[in-house]
Amino acid sequence: MSKVFSVLTPLVGVSLIGVIMILYGFIDMKQENNILQFLFGIPIAGGALGFIFWFADSLIRIHCMSGS
């Protein structure tokens, strides 16, 4: 169980960084190069969240196949 938390905690942090980038782009709409925060924030958040869900799904499948 400690391996799961050691992998997921940094990924959740990366995902939160992406979400913060997107939200900051909405809050301060008058800043220069605002679109870059959306272009970089969405893939960062989506990639980290996708990997988290894929990793959790693969752990569940392995656990079910082992018969435990």
Order of alpha helices (4+ residues) and beta strands (2+ residues): alpha-alpha
